[in-house]
């Protein structure tokens, strides 16, 4: 698979892939990783939260 979390691909994302992480509440961090919640929703989280 392509490196979809790097380089030019980020510029196509809303806010260039940045925002506030819903888990750790870091601001303007890159939210590049999708996580499934127990309700089967997908959340975009930062790299620090992807394995929690
Ligand atoms: Zn986070």
mmCIF file of the protein (N, C-alpha, C, O) and its ligand, coordinates in Angstrom:
data_MODEL
# 
_entry.id   MODEL 
# 
loop_
_entity.id 
_entity.type 
_entity.pdbx_number_of_molecules 
1 polymer     1 
2 non-polymer 1 
# 
_entity_poly.entity_id                      1 
_entity_poly.type                           'polypeptide(L)' 
_entity_poly.nstd_linkage                   no 
_entity_poly.nstd_monomer                   no 
_entity_poly.pdbx_seq_one_letter_code       
;(UNK)(UNK)(UNK)(UNK)(UNK)(UNK)(UNK)(UNK)(UNK)(UNK)(UNK)(UNK)(UNK)(UNK)(UNK)(UNK)
(UNK)(UNK)(UNK)(UNK)(UNK)(UNK)(UNK)(UNK)(UNK)(UNK)(UNK)(UNK)(UNK)(UNK)(UNK)(UNK)
(UNK)(UNK)(UNK)(UNK)(UNK)(UNK)(UNK)(UNK)(UNK)(UNK)(UNK)(UNK)(UNK)(UNK)(UNK)(UNK)
(UNK)(UNK)(UNK)(UNK)
;
_entity_poly.pdbx_seq_one_letter_code_can   XXXXXXXXXXXXXXXXXXXXXXXXXXXXXXXXXXXXXXXXXXXXXXXXXXXX 
_entity_poly.pdbx_strand_id                 A 
# 
loop_
_entity_poly_seq.entity_id 
_entity_poly_seq.num 
_entity_poly_seq.mon_id 
_entity_poly_seq.hetero 
1 1  UNK n 
1 2  UNK n 
1 3  UNK n 
1 4  UNK n 
1 5  UNK n 
1 6  UNK n 
1 7  UNK n 
1 8  UNK n 
1 9  UNK n 
1 10 UNK n 
1 11 UNK n 
1 12 UNK n 
1 13 UNK n 
1 14 UNK n 
1 15 UNK n 
1 16 UNK n 
1 17 UNK n 
1 18 UNK n 
1 19 UNK n 
1 20 UNK n 
1 21 UNK n 
1 22 UNK n 
1 23 UNK n 
1 24 UNK n 
1 25 UNK n 
1 26 UNK n 
1 27 UNK n 
1 28 UNK n 
1 29 UNK n 
1 30 UNK n 
1 31 UNK n 
1 32 UNK n 
1 33 UNK n 
1 34 UNK n 
1 35 UNK n 
1 36 UNK n 
1 37 UNK n 
1 38 UNK n 
1 39 UNK n 
1 40 UNK n 
1 41 UNK n 
1 42 UNK n 
1 43 UNK n 
1 44 UNK n 
1 45 UNK n 
1 46 UNK n 
1 47 UNK n 
1 48 UNK n 
1 49 UNK n 
1 50 UNK n 
1 51 UNK n 
1 52 UNK n 
# 
loop_
_struct_asym.id 
_struct_asym.entity_id 
A 1 
B 2 
# 
loop_
_chem_comp.id 
_chem_comp.type 
_chem_comp.mon_nstd_flag 
UNK 'L-peptide linking' . 
ZN  non-polymer         . 
# 
_pdbx_entity_nonpoly.entity_id   2 
_pdbx_entity_nonpoly.name        ? 
_pdbx_entity_nonpoly.comp_id     ZN 
# 
_pdbx_nonpoly_scheme.asym_id         B 
_pdbx_nonpoly_scheme.entity_id       2 
_pdbx_nonpoly_scheme.mon_id          ZN 
_pdbx_nonpoly_scheme.ndb_seq_num     1 
_pdbx_nonpoly_scheme.pdb_seq_num     101 
_pdbx_nonpoly_scheme.auth_seq_num    101 
_pdbx_nonpoly_scheme.pdb_mon_id      ZN 
_pdbx_nonpoly_scheme.auth_mon_id     ZN 
_pdbx_nonpoly_scheme.pdb_strand_id   A 
_pdbx_nonpoly_scheme.pdb_ins_code    . 
# 
loop_
_atom_site.group_PDB 
_atom_site.id 
_atom_site.type_symbol 
_atom_site.label_atom_id 
_atom_site.label_alt_id 
_atom_site.label_comp_id 
_atom_site.label_asym_id 
_atom_site.label_entity_id 
_atom_site.label_seq_id 
_atom_site.pdbx_PDB_ins_code 
_atom_site.Cartn_x 
_atom_site.Cartn_y 
_atom_site.Cartn_z 
_atom_site.occupancy 
_atom_site.B_iso_or_equiv 
_atom_site.pdbx_formal_charge 
_atom_site.auth_seq_id 
_atom_site.auth_comp_id 
_atom_site.auth_asym_id 
_atom_site.auth_atom_id 
_atom_site.pdbx_PDB_model_num 
ATOM   1   N  N  . UNK A 1 1  ? 0.832   -1.189 0.000  1.00 0.00 ? 1   UNK A N  1 
ATOM   2   C  CA . UNK A 1 1  ? 0.000   0.000  0.000  1.00 0.00 ? 1   UNK A CA 1 
ATOM   3   C  C  . UNK A 1 1  ? 0.875   1.249  0.000  1.00 0.00 ? 1   UNK A C  1 
ATOM   4   O  O  . UNK A 1 1  ? 2.010   1.229  0.475  1.00 0.00 ? 1   UNK A O  1 
ATOM   5   N  N  . UNK A 1 2  ? 0.339   2.310  -0.529 1.00 0.00 ? 2   UNK A N  1 
ATOM   6   C  CA . UNK A 1 2  ? 1.087   3.562  -0.573 1.00 0.00 ? 2   UNK A CA 1 
ATOM   7   C  C  . UNK A 1 2  ? 1.217   4.159  0.819  1.00 0.00 ? 2   UNK A C  1 
ATOM   8   O  O  . UNK A 1 2  ? 0.490   3.795  1.743  1.00 0.00 ? 2   UNK A O  1 
ATOM   9   N  N  . UNK A 1 3  ? 2.153   5.077  0.944  1.00 0.00 ? 3   UNK A N  1 
ATOM   10  C  CA . UNK A 1 3  ? 2.310   5.759  2.230  1.00 0.00 ? 3   UNK A CA 1 
ATOM   11  C  C  . UNK A 1 3  ? 1.264   6.856  2.325  1.00 0.00 ? 3   UNK A C  1 
ATOM   12  O  O  . UNK A 1 3  ? 1.536   8.000  1.961  1.00 0.00 ? 3   UNK A O  1 
ATOM   13  N  N  . UNK A 1 4  ? 0.096   6.534  2.798  1.00 0.00 ? 4   UNK A N  1 
ATOM   14  C  CA . UNK A 1 4  ? -0.965  7.518  2.722  1.00 0.00 ? 4   UNK A CA 1 
ATOM   15  C  C  . UNK A 1 4  ? -0.915  8.526  3.853  1.00 0.00 ? 4   UNK A C  1 
ATOM   16  O  O  . UNK A 1 4  ? -1.697  9.477  3.857  1.00 0.00 ? 4   UNK A O  1 
ATOM   17  N  N  . UNK A 1 5  ? -0.027  8.349  4.804  1.00 0.00 ? 5   UNK A N  1 
ATOM   18  C  CA . UNK A 1 5  ? 0.052   9.308  5.903  1.00 0.00 ? 5   UNK A CA 1 
ATOM   19  C  C  . UNK A 1 5  ? 1.243   10.249 5.773  1.00 0.00 ? 5   UNK A C  1 
ATOM   20  O  O  . UNK A 1 5  ? 1.644   10.893 6.742  1.00 0.00 ? 5   UNK A O  1 
ATOM   21  N  N  . UNK A 1 6  ? 1.796   10.324 4.586  1.00 0.00 ? 6   UNK A N  1 
ATOM   22  C  CA . UNK A 1 6  ? 2.994   11.136 4.427  1.00 0.00 ? 6   UNK A CA 1 
ATOM   23  C  C  . UNK A 1 6  ? 2.857   12.057 3.220  1.00 0.00 ? 6   UNK A C  1 
ATOM   24  O  O  . UNK A 1 6  ? 2.112   11.771 2.282  1.00 0.00 ? 6   UNK A O  1 
ATOM   25  N  N  . UNK A 1 7  ? 3.576   13.145 3.262  1.00 0.00 ? 7   UNK A N  1 
ATOM   26  C  CA . UNK A 1 7  ? 3.777   13.979 2.094  1.00 0.00 ? 7   UNK A CA 1 
ATOM   27  C  C  . UNK A 1 7  ? 2.522   14.582 1.508  1.00 0.00 ? 7   UNK A C  1 
ATOM   28  O  O  . UNK A 1 7  ? 1.660   15.062 2.243  1.00 0.00 ? 7   UNK A O  1 
ATOM   29  N  N  . UNK A 1 8  ? 2.412   14.562 0.214  1.00 0.00 ? 8   UNK A N  1 
ATOM   30  C  CA . UNK A 1 8  ? 1.358   15.283 -0.480 1.00 0.00 ? 8   UNK A CA 1 
ATOM   31  C  C  . UNK A 1 8  ? -0.029  14.763 -0.177 1.00 0.00 ? 8   UNK A C  1 
ATOM   32  O  O  . UNK A 1 8  ? -1.002  15.513 -0.256 1.00 0.00 ? 8   UNK A O  1 
ATOM   33  N  N  . UNK A 1 9  ? -0.137  13.503 0.165  1.00 0.00 ? 9   UNK A N  1 
ATOM   34  C  CA . UNK A 1 9  ? -1.458  12.946 0.445  1.00 0.00 ? 9   UNK A CA 1 
ATOM   35  C  C  . UNK A 1 9  ? -2.132  13.666 1.597  1.00 0.00 ? 9   UNK A C  1 
ATOM   36  O  O  . UNK A 1 9  ? -3.360  13.724 1.662  1.00 0.00 ? 9   UNK A O  1 
ATOM   37  N  N  . UNK A 1 10 ? -1.342  14.215 2.503  1.00 0.00 ? 10  UNK A N  1 
ATOM   38  C  CA . UNK A 1 10 ? -1.912  14.931 3.649  1.00 0.00 ? 10  UNK A CA 1 
ATOM   39  C  C  . UNK A 1 10 ? -2.618  16.203 3.246  1.00 0.00 ? 10  UNK A C  1 
ATOM   40  O  O  . UNK A 1 10 ? -3.579  16.608 3.900  1.00 0.00 ? 10  UNK A O  1 
ATOM   41  N  N  . UNK A 1 11 ? -2.169  16.837 2.194  1.00 0.00 ? 11  UNK A N  1 
ATOM   42  C  CA . UNK A 1 11 ? -2.756  18.112 1.795  1.00 0.00 ? 11  UNK A CA 1 
ATOM   43  C  C  . UNK A 1 11 ? -4.160  17.952 1.252  1.00 0.00 ? 11  UNK A C  1 
ATOM   44  O  O  . UNK A 1 11 ? -4.915  18.922 1.184  1.00 0.00 ? 11  UNK A O  1 
ATOM   45  N  N  . UNK A 1 12 ? -4.514  16.758 0.870  1.00 0.00 ? 12  UNK A N  1 
ATOM   46  C  CA . UNK A 1 12 ? -5.865  16.516 0.369  1.00 0.00 ? 12  UNK A CA 1 
ATOM   47  C  C  . UNK A 1 12 ? -6.858  16.331 1.505  1.00 0.00 ? 12  UNK A C  1 
ATOM   48  O  O  . UNK A 1 12 ? -8.068  16.427 1.299  1.00 0.00 ? 12  UNK A O  1 
ATOM   49  N  N  . UNK A 1 13 ? -6.360  16.071 2.678  1.00 0.00 ? 13  UNK A N  1 
ATOM   50  C  CA . UNK A 1 13 ? -7.255  15.836 3.801  1.00 0.00 ? 13  UNK A CA 1 
ATOM   51  C  C  . UNK A 1 13 ? -7.791  17.158 4.333  1.00 0.00 ? 13  UNK A C  1 
ATOM   52  O  O  . UNK A 1 13 ? -7.138  18.191 4.189  1.00 0.00 ? 13  UNK A O  1 
ATOM   53  N  N  . UNK A 1 14 ? -8.969  17.137 4.945  1.00 0.00 ? 14  UNK A N  1 
ATOM   54  C  CA . UNK A 1 14 ? -9.469  18.343 5.590  1.00 0.00 ? 14  UNK A CA 1 
ATOM   55  C  C  . UNK A 1 14 ? -8.495  18.786 6.665  1.00 0.00 ? 14  UNK A C  1 
ATOM   56  O  O  . UNK A 1 14 ? -8.033  17.964 7.456  1.00 0.00 ? 14  UNK A O  1 
ATOM   57  N  N  . UNK A 1 15 ? -8.175  20.080 6.709  1.00 0.00 ? 15  UNK A N  1 
ATOM   58  C  CA . UNK A 1 15 ? -7.206  20.645 7.659  1.00 0.00 ? 15  UNK A CA 1 
ATOM   59  C  C  . UNK A 1 15 ? -5.845  19.973 7.549  1.00 0.00 ? 15  UNK A C  1 
ATOM   60  O  O  . UNK A 1 15 ? -5.067  19.962 8.503  1.00 0.00 ? 15  UNK A O  1 
ATOM   61  N  N  . UNK A 1 16 ? -5.567  19.415 6.381  1.00 0.00 ? 16  UNK A N  1 
ATOM   62  C  CA . UNK A 1 16 ? -4.284  18.736 6.126  1.00 0.00 ? 16  UNK A CA 1 
ATOM   63  C  C  . UNK A 1 16 ? -3.989  17.637 7.138  1.00 0.00 ? 16  UNK A C  1 
ATOM   64  O  O  . UNK A 1 16 ? -2.837  17.391 7.497  1.00 0.00 ? 16  UNK A O  1 
ATOM   65  N  N  . UNK A 1 17 ? -5.031  16.998 7.579  1.00 0.00 ? 17  UNK A N  1 
ATOM   66  C  CA . UNK A 1 17 ? -4.842  15.863 8.475  1.00 0.00 ? 17  UNK A CA 1 
ATOM   67  C  C  . UNK A 1 17 ? -4.613  16.250 9.927  1.00 0.00 ? 17  UNK A C  1 
ATOM   68  O  O  . UNK A 1 17 ? -4.346  15.393 10.769 1.00 0.00 ? 17  UNK A O  1 
ATOM   69  N  N  . UNK A 1 18 ? -4.719  17.556 10.224 1.00 0.00 ? 18  UNK A N  1 
ATOM   70  C  CA . UNK A 1 18 ? -4.468  17.970 11.602 1.00 0.00 ? 18  UNK A CA 1 
ATOM   71  C  C  . UNK A 1 18 ? -5.759  18.285 12.331 1.00 0.00 ? 18  UNK A C  1 
ATOM   72  O  O  . UNK A 1 18 ? -6.778  18.611 11.722 1.00 0.00 ? 18  UNK A O  1 
ATOM   73  N  N  . UNK A 1 19 ? -5.692  18.181 13.649 1.00 0.00 ? 19  UNK A N  1 
ATOM   74  C  CA . UNK A 1 19 ? -6.848  18.493 14.463 1.00 0.00 ? 19  UNK A CA 1 
ATOM   75  C  C  . UNK A 1 19 ? -6.521  18.162 15.895 1.00 0.00 ? 19  UNK A C  1 
ATOM   76  O  O  . UNK A 1 19 ? -5.361  17.953 16.252 1.00 0.00 ? 19  UNK A O  1 
ATOM   77  N  N  . UNK A 1 20 ? -7.558  18.115 16.718 1.00 0.00 ? 20  UNK A N  1 
ATOM   78  C  CA . UNK A 1 20 ? -7.363  17.754 18.114 1.00 0.00 ? 20  UNK A CA 1 
ATOM   79  C  C  . UNK A 1 20 ? -7.702  16.284 18.280 1.00 0.00 ? 20  UNK A C  1 
ATOM   80  O  O  . UNK A 1 20 ? -8.776  15.833 17.881 1.00 0.00 ? 20  UNK A O  1 
ATOM   81  N  N  . UNK A 1 21 ? -6.801  15.563 18.856 1.00 0.00 ? 21  UNK A N  1 
ATOM   82  C  CA . UNK A 1 21 ? -7.034  14.135 19.041 1.00 0.00 ? 21  UNK A CA 1 
ATOM   83  C  C  . UNK A 1 21 ? -8.167  13.915 20.036 1.00 0.00 ? 21  UNK A C  1 
ATOM   84  O  O  . UNK A 1 21 ? -8.149  14.503 21.118 1.00 0.00 ? 21  UNK A O  1 
ATOM   85  N  N  . UNK A 1 22 ? -9.143  13.093 19.702 1.00 0.00 ? 22  UNK A N  1 
ATOM   86  C  CA . UNK A 1 22 ? -10.280 12.875 20.601 1.00 0.00 ? 22  UNK A CA 1 
ATOM   87  C  C  . UNK A 1 22 ? -9.918  12.107 21.861 1.00 0.00 ? 22  UNK A C  1 
ATOM   88  O  O  . UNK A 1 22 ? -10.702 12.078 22.810 1.00 0.00 ? 22  UNK A O  1 
ATOM   89  N  N  . UNK A 1 23 ? -8.766  11.494 21.889 1.00 0.00 ? 23  UNK A N  1 
ATOM   90  C  CA . UNK A 1 23 ? -8.409  10.688 23.052 1.00 0.00 ? 23  UNK A CA 1 
ATOM   91  C  C  . UNK A 1 23 ? -7.473  11.444 23.993 1.00 0.00 ? 23  UNK A C  1 
ATOM   92  O  O  . UNK A 1 23 ? -7.745  11.532 25.190 1.00 0.00 ? 23  UNK A O  1 
ATOM   93  N  N  . UNK A 1 24 ? -6.391  11.983 23.477 1.00 0.00 ? 24  UNK A N  1 
ATOM   94  C  CA . UNK A 1 24 ? -5.442  12.662 24.354 1.00 0.00 ? 24  UNK A CA 1 
ATOM   95  C  C  . UNK A 1 24 ? -5.591  14.177 24.322 1.00 0.00 ? 24  UNK A C  1 
ATOM   96  O  O  . UNK A 1 24 ? -4.956  14.874 25.113 1.00 0.00 ? 24  UNK A O  1 
ATOM   97  N  N  . UNK A 1 25 ? -6.421  14.699 23.420 1.00 0.00 ? 25  UNK A N  1 
ATOM   98  C  CA . UNK A 1 25 ? -6.720  16.132 23.324 1.00 0.00 ? 25  UNK A CA 1 
ATOM   99  C  C  . UNK A 1 25 ? -5.497  16.985 23.045 1.00 0.00 ? 25  UNK A C  1 
ATOM   100 O  O  . UNK A 1 25 ? -5.459  18.154 23.430 1.00 0.00 ? 25  UNK A O  1 
ATOM   101 N  N  . UNK A 1 26 ? -4.513  16.430 22.393 1.00 0.00 ? 26  UNK A N  1 
ATOM   102 C  CA . UNK A 1 26 ? -3.425  17.265 21.901 1.00 0.00 ? 26  UNK A CA 1 
ATOM   103 C  C  . UNK A 1 26 ? -3.978  18.094 20.755 1.00 0.00 ? 26  UNK A C  1 
ATOM   104 O  O  . UNK A 1 26 ? -4.741  17.587 19.933 1.00 0.00 ? 26  UNK A O  1 
ATOM   105 N  N  . UNK A 1 27 ? -3.603  19.350 20.695 1.00 0.00 ? 27  UNK A N  1 
ATOM   106 C  CA . UNK A 1 27 ? -4.149  20.221 19.663 1.00 0.00 ? 27  UNK A CA 1 
ATOM   107 C  C  . UNK A 1 27 ? -3.249  20.268 18.442 1.00 0.00 ? 27  UNK A C  1 
ATOM   108 O  O  . UNK A 1 27 ? -2.024  20.205 18.554 1.00 0.00 ? 27  UNK A O  1 
ATOM   109 N  N  . UNK A 1 28 ? -3.864  20.379 17.288 1.00 0.00 ? 28  UNK A N  1 
ATOM   110 C  CA . UNK A 1 28 ? -3.187  20.537 16.005 1.00 0.00 ? 28  UNK A CA 1 
ATOM   111 C  C  . UNK A 1 28 ? -2.166  19.432 15.751 1.00 0.00 ? 28  UNK A C  1 
ATOM   112 O  O  . UNK A 1 28 ? -1.141  19.646 15.103 1.00 0.00 ? 28  UNK A O  1 
ATOM   113 N  N  . UNK A 1 29 ? -2.463  18.284 16.259 1.00 0.00 ? 29  UNK A N  1 
ATOM   114 C  CA . UNK A 1 29 ? -1.618  17.141 15.969 1.00 0.00 ? 29  UNK A CA 1 
ATOM   115 C  C  . UNK A 1 29 ? -2.178  16.467 14.723 1.00 0.00 ? 29  UNK A C  1 
ATOM   116 O  O  . UNK A 1 29 ? -3.346  16.653 14.380 1.00 0.00 ? 29  UNK A O  1 
ATOM   117 N  N  . UNK A 1 30 ? -1.357  15.699 14.060 1.00 0.00 ? 30  UNK A N  1 
ATOM   118 C  CA . UNK A 1 30 ? -1.841  14.990 12.887 1.00 0.00 ? 30  UNK A CA 1 
ATOM   119 C  C  . UNK A 1 30 ? -2.637  13.766 13.325 1.00 0.00 ? 30  UNK A C  1 
ATOM   120 O  O  . UNK A 1 30 ? -2.178  12.937 14.112 1.00 0.00 ? 30  UNK A O  1 
ATOM   121 N  N  . UNK A 1 31 ? -3.842  13.689 12.787 1.00 0.00 ? 31  UNK A N  1 
ATOM   122 C  CA . UNK A 1 31 ? -4.736  12.577 13.134 1.00 0.00 ? 31  UNK A CA 1 
ATOM   123 C  C  . UNK A 1 31 ? -4.752  11.607 11.970 1.00 0.00 ? 31  UNK A C  1 
ATOM   124 O  O  . UNK A 1 31 ? -5.597  11.700 11.080 1.00 0.00 ? 31  UNK A O  1 
ATOM   125 N  N  . UNK A 1 32 ? -3.842  10.707 11.983 1.00 0.00 ? 32  UNK A N  1 
ATOM   126 C  CA . UNK A 1 32 ? -3.634  9.911  10.786 1.00 0.00 ? 32  UNK A CA 1 
ATOM   127 C  C  . UNK A 1 32 ? -4.078  8.467  10.919 1.00 0.00 ? 32  UNK A C  1 
ATOM   128 O  O  . UNK A 1 32 ? -4.022  7.711  9.949  1.00 0.00 ? 32  UNK A O  1 
ATOM   129 N  N  . UNK A 1 33 ? -4.505  8.086  12.069 1.00 0.00 ? 33  UNK A N  1 
ATOM   130 C  CA . UNK A 1 33 ? -4.772  6.669  12.270 1.00 0.00 ? 33  UNK A CA 1 
ATOM   131 C  C  . UNK A 1 33 ? -6.220  6.447  12.621 1.00 0.00 ? 33  UNK A C  1 
ATOM   132 O  O  . UNK A 1 33 ? -6.778  7.142  13.470 1.00 0.00 ? 33  UNK A O  1 
ATOM   133 N  N  . UNK A 1 34 ? -6.822  5.492  11.975 1.00 0.00 ? 34  UNK A N  1 
ATOM   134 C  CA . UNK A 1 34 ? -8.219  5.183  12.220 1.00 0.00 ? 34  UNK A CA 1 
ATOM   135 C  C  . UNK A 1 34 ? -8.328  4.119  13.292 1.00 0.00 ? 34  UNK A C  1 
ATOM   136 O  O  . UNK A 1 34 ? -7.640  3.099  13.250 1.00 0.00 ? 34  UNK A O  1 
ATOM   137 N  N  . UNK A 1 35 ? -9.182  4.364  14.227 1.00 0.00 ? 35  UNK A N  1 
ATOM   138 C  CA . UNK A 1 35 ? -9.436  3.357  15.263 1.00 0.00 ? 35  UNK A CA 1 
ATOM   139 C  C  . UNK A 1 35 ? -10.911 3.049  15.295 1.00 0.00 ? 35  UNK A C  1 
ATOM   140 O  O  . UNK A 1 35 ? -11.744 3.926  15.068 1.00 0.00 ? 35  UNK A O  1 
ATOM   141 N  N  . UNK A 1 36 ? -11.235 1.793  15.579 1.00 0.00 ? 36  UNK A N  1 
ATOM   142 C  CA . UNK A 1 36 ? -12.636 1.407  15.744 1.00 0.00 ? 36  UNK A CA 1 
ATOM   143 C  C  . UNK A 1 36 ? -12.987 1.507  17.217 1.00 0.00 ? 36  UNK A C  1 
ATOM   144 O  O  . UNK A 1 36 ? -12.236 1.048  18.077 1.00 0.00 ? 36  UNK A O  1 
ATOM   145 N  N  . UNK A 1 37 ? -14.111 2.098  17.496 1.00 0.00 ? 37  UNK A N  1 
ATOM   146 C  CA . UNK A 1 37 ? -14.585 2.095  18.875 1.00 0.00 ? 37  UNK A CA 1 
ATOM   147 C  C  . UNK A 1 37 ? -15.446 0.863  19.096 1.00 0.00 ? 37  UNK A C  1 
ATOM   148 O  O  . UNK A 1 37 ? -15.713 0.097  18.170 1.00 0.00 ? 37  UNK A O  1 
ATOM   149 N  N  . UNK A 1 38 ? -15.865 0.691  20.308 1.00 0.00 ? 38  UNK A N  1 
ATOM   150 C  CA . UNK A 1 38 ? -16.708 -0.463 20.609 1.00 0.00 ? 38  UNK A CA 1 
ATOM   151 C  C  . UNK A 1 38 ? -18.076 -0.352 19.945 1.00 0.00 ? 38  UNK A C  1 
ATOM   152 O  O  . UNK A 1 38 ? -18.802 -1.341 19.844 1.00 0.00 ? 38  UNK A O  1 
ATOM   153 N  N  . UNK A 1 39 ? -18.426 0.842  19.495 1.00 0.00 ? 39  UNK A N  1 
ATOM   154 C  CA . UNK A 1 39 ? -19.704 1.014  18.794 1.00 0.00 ? 39  UNK A CA 1 
ATOM   155 C  C  . UNK A 1 39 ? -19.537 0.910  17.285 1.00 0.00 ? 39  UNK A C  1 
ATOM   156 O  O  . UNK A 1 39 ? -20.450 1.225  16.522 1.00 0.00 ? 39  UNK A O  1 
ATOM   157 N  N  . UNK A 1 40 ? -18.381 0.474  16.877 1.00 0.00 ? 40  UNK A N  1 
ATOM   158 C  CA . UNK A 1 40 ? -18.085 0.290  15.465 1.00 0.00 ? 40  UNK A CA 1 
ATOM   159 C  C  . UNK A 1 40 ? -18.030 1.591  14.684 1.00 0.00 ? 40  UNK A C  1 
ATOM   160 O  O  . UNK A 1 40 ? -18.250 1.604  13.473 1.00 0.00 ? 40  UNK A O  1 
ATOM   161 N  N  . UNK A 1 41 ? -17.737 2.683  15.373 1.00 0.00 ? 41  UNK A N  1 
ATOM   162 C  CA . UNK A 1 41 ? -17.478 3.934  14.678 1.00 0.00 ? 41  UNK A CA 1 
ATOM   163 C  C  . UNK A 1 41 ? -15.986 3.997  14.380 1.00 0.00 ? 41  UNK A C  1 
ATOM   164 O  O  . UNK A 1 41 ? -15.189 3.306  15.015 1.00 0.00 ? 41  UNK A O  1 
ATOM   165 N  N  . UNK A 1 42 ? -15.622 4.810  13.435 1.00 0.00 ? 42  UNK A N  1 
ATOM   166 C  CA . UNK A 1 42 ? -14.194 5.011  13.254 1.00 0.00 ? 42  UNK A CA 1 
ATOM   167 C  C  . UNK A 1 42 ? -13.824 6.411  13.716 1.00 0.00 ? 42  UNK A C  1 
ATOM   168 O  O  . UNK A 1 42 ? -14.531 7.380  13.437 1.00 0.00 ? 42  UNK A O  1 
ATOM   169 N  N  . UNK A 1 43 ? -12.731 6.500  14.412 1.00 0.00 ? 43  UNK A N  1 
ATOM   170 C  CA . UNK A 1 43 ? -12.215 7.757  14.922 1.00 0.00 ? 43  UNK A CA 1 
ATOM   171 C  C  . UNK A 1 43 ? -10.831 7.954  14.342 1.00 0.00 ? 43  UNK A C  1 
ATOM   172 O  O  . UNK A 1 43 ? -10.070 6.998  14.190 1.00 0.00 ? 43  UNK A O  1 
ATOM   173 N  N  . UNK A 1 44 ? -10.508 9.189  14.021 1.00 0.00 ? 44  UNK A N  1 
ATOM   174 C  CA . UNK A 1 44 ? -9.132  9.459  13.639 1.00 0.00 ? 44  UNK A CA 1 
ATOM   175 C  C  . UNK A 1 44 ? -8.381  9.913  14.875 1.00 0.00 ? 44  UNK A C  1 
ATOM   176 O  O  . UNK A 1 44 ? -8.769  10.872 15.543 1.00 0.00 ? 44  UNK A O  1 
ATOM   177 N  N  . UNK A 1 45 ? -7.307  9.214  15.165 1.00 0.00 ? 45  UNK A N  1 
ATOM   178 C  CA . UNK A 1 45 ? -6.537  9.533  16.362 1.00 0.00 ? 45  UNK A CA 1 
ATOM   179 C  C  . UNK A 1 45 ? -5.081  9.763  15.979 1.00 0.00 ? 45  UNK A C  1 
ATOM   180 O  O  . UNK A 1 45 ? -4.659  9.453  14.865 1.00 0.00 ? 45  UNK A O  1 
ATOM   181 N  N  . UNK A 1 46 ? -4.324  10.310 16.919 1.00 0.00 ? 46  UNK A N  1 
ATOM   182 C  CA . UNK A 1 46 ? -2.918  10.582 16.663 1.00 0.00 ? 46  UNK A CA 1 
ATOM   183 C  C  . UNK A 1 46 ? -2.099  9.301  16.840 1.00 0.00 ? 46  UNK A C  1 
ATOM   184 O  O  . UNK A 1 46 ? -2.600  8.258  17.261 1.00 0.00 ? 46  UNK A O  1 
ATOM   185 N  N  . UNK A 1 47 ? -0.826  9.433  16.501 1.00 0.00 ? 47  UNK A N  1 
ATOM   186 C  CA . UNK A 1 47 ? 0.016   8.249  16.553 1.00 0.00 ? 47  UNK A CA 1 
ATOM   187 C  C  . UNK A 1 47 ? 0.198   7.721  17.974 1.00 0.00 ? 47  UNK A C  1 
ATOM   188 O  O  . UNK A 1 47 ? 0.456   6.536  18.181 1.00 0.00 ? 47  UNK A O  1 
ATOM   189 N  N  . UNK A 1 48 ? 0.059   8.627  18.957 1.00 0.00 ? 48  UNK A N  1 
ATOM   190 C  CA . UNK A 1 48 ? 0.241   8.180  20.328 1.00 0.00 ? 48  UNK A CA 1 
ATOM   191 C  C  . UNK A 1 48 ? -0.926  7.342  20.817 1.00 0.00 ? 48  UNK A C  1 
ATOM   192 O  O  . UNK A 1 48 ? -0.780  6.549  21.747 1.00 0.00 ? 48  UNK A O  1 
ATOM   193 N  N  . UNK A 1 49 ? -2.080  7.513  20.197 1.00 0.00 ? 49  UNK A N  1 
ATOM   194 C  CA . UNK A 1 49 ? -3.282  6.836  20.666 1.00 0.00 ? 49  UNK A CA 1 
ATOM   195 C  C  . UNK A 1 49 ? -3.665  5.630  19.825 1.00 0.00 ? 49  UNK A C  1 
ATOM   196 O  O  . UNK A 1 49 ? -4.615  4.922  20.158 1.00 0.00 ? 49  UNK A O  1 
ATOM   197 N  N  . UNK A 1 50 ? -2.961  5.392  18.771 1.00 0.00 ? 50  UNK A N  1 
ATOM   198 C  CA . UNK A 1 50 ? -3.456  4.347  17.870 1.00 0.00 ? 50  UNK A CA 1 
ATOM   199 C  C  . UNK A 1 50 ? -3.408  2.969  18.484 1.00 0.00 ? 50  UNK A C  1 
ATOM   200 O  O  . UNK A 1 50 ? -4.189  2.100  18.097 1.00 0.00 ? 50  UNK A O  1 
ATOM   201 N  N  . UNK A 1 51 ? -2.515  2.743  19.431 1.00 0.00 ? 51  UNK A N  1 
ATOM   202 C  CA . UNK A 1 51 ? -2.397  1.400  20.006 1.00 0.00 ? 51  UNK A CA 1 
ATOM   203 C  C  . UNK A 1 51 ? -3.065  1.247  21.362 1.00 0.00 ? 51  UNK A C  1 
ATOM   204 O  O  . UNK A 1 51 ? -3.017  0.177  21.969 1.00 0.00 ? 51  UNK A O  1 
ATOM   205 N  N  . UNK A 1 52 ? -3.686  2.319  21.832 1.00 0.00 ? 52  UNK A N  1 
ATOM   206 C  CA . UNK A 1 52 ? -4.298  2.232  23.153 1.00 0.00 ? 52  UNK A CA 1 
ATOM   207 C  C  . UNK A 1 52 ? -5.568  1.395  23.117 1.00 0.00 ? 52  UNK A C  1 
ATOM   208 O  O  . UNK A 1 52 ? -6.217  1.214  24.147 1.00 0.00 ? 52  UNK A O  1 
HETATM 209 ZN ZN . ZN  B 2 .  ? -4.017  11.144 20.784 1.00 0.00 ? 101 ZN  A ZN 1 
# 
